Amino acid sequence: MYLTTTEGMTRGVGRNISASGLFVETREPIPLGGRLKITFSGEDGTEMTCLCEVRYQVALSYGQKDGREGFSRGMGLRIVAYETQEDHPLLLVSRERVMH
């Protein structure tokens, strides 16, 4: 998947994807409350883009099988809207921010 922010575009790995949110492993953090576009690319060349808001961030440190330390970083995203073919987002939730 591709992540587009005001800083540019990068890639991420999506986990626990649902219609209302997802978790994305990333290299660089995005501030809480930050907005970004996520583009999912299918093997057949189809794409789907949604507007998301950062709800939480996670940084993990863990032991690998070879004894070295491993690291992972990611963020929980709430899907705010999906882009339609006309390039106008279709809102899914109210514009008021929900803090839970």
N, C-alpha and C positions, 0 to 999 in steps of 0.2 A: 504494500500500500504506500501511497505517496502523501506526505504531509506538506501543506502549503501555509506559510505564515508570512507576516510582513517582512521577515528576514530572508525569505526565499523558500526553496523546496528541498525536502530531504525524504528519506525512506524510513519506514517503521514496520514492526511486526505486530499484527493485530491478534488479540486473545479475547476470549469471552465476549464475542460480538453479539449484540442483540439489536432490536429495532430502536431502542432508546439510548444505547451507550456501548462502550467498549473499553478495553484496556490496550494500550499501545506501548510496546517496548521501543525506546528511542535512545539516541546518543546524547542529545541535548535537551535539557528541560525547557518547558514553556511555562511562564508564570501562571499561578492559580487565577482562574477567571479569564485567562487568555482565550482568544478565538482563533481557530484554524480550520482549514478545509482538509478533509480526508478523501482521497480518491482510491477506490477499490478497483483493481484491474483484473478482469477475468482472463482465463487462458485463451478464450476465443476473441480477445480484443475489445470486449465490451467494458465500459467503465461506469461507475456510479460515484457521485460526489456528494458529500454531506458537510454541513457546517457544524462544528463542535465547540464545546466549551470545556476547559480543563477544570475538573472537579477536585482531583487529588494527585499527588506525586508519590512515587515509591523509588527508593534506592536500596538495592540488596547487595550484601556481601556474603559469599558462601564458599565452602571448601569444595574443591574439585577432586576427582578420583585420584589424580596424580599428586595430591597434597598442596597444590598451588591454590591461591585465593582467586575466586571468580567474582565478577561484578555484573549487575544488571540494573537498568534504570527504565522507568516507565511512568505512565500517567493514565488515570481514569478519565474518560471523556464522556460528556453527555451530548447526545446528538440533538441539536437545536432545530435543524432544517435539512431537507434533501433538496438538491438542485433538480429542477425540471429541465426538459429538453429546450425550453425557451430561455434557459439560463437565469430564471427567476426562482429564488428559493421558496419552497413550500413550507411554511412554519408548522412545526409539530407541537410546540409548547408555547405558553405565553412568554412574553418578553421579560416578565418579572423574574428576577433571580431567585431560585429556590435553594436554600442553604441546609440541605440534609443529605 
